[in-house]
Amino acid sequence: MQRTVNVEFRHNLKLLRAAKGMGQRELAAALDTTLKTVSHWETGYSEPSIQQLIMLADIFDVTLDDLVGRE
């Protein structure tokens, strides 16, 4: 069963990436990870580590709460 946070996160990740004009490959390079990993995050197949979440928040200049859809 998927958690609400996961659904919000993957949706927010796609929106933030698109707003910044980044492709999955470019984001993967910025995080020193693979295209497959970013794709898995956006489809909900897997989730990033805490360290990766922090890096994502820094890249997109948002809070962790905003990134994962926590109010």
Order of alpha helices (4+ residues) and beta strands (2+ residues): alpha-alpha-alpha-alpha-alpha
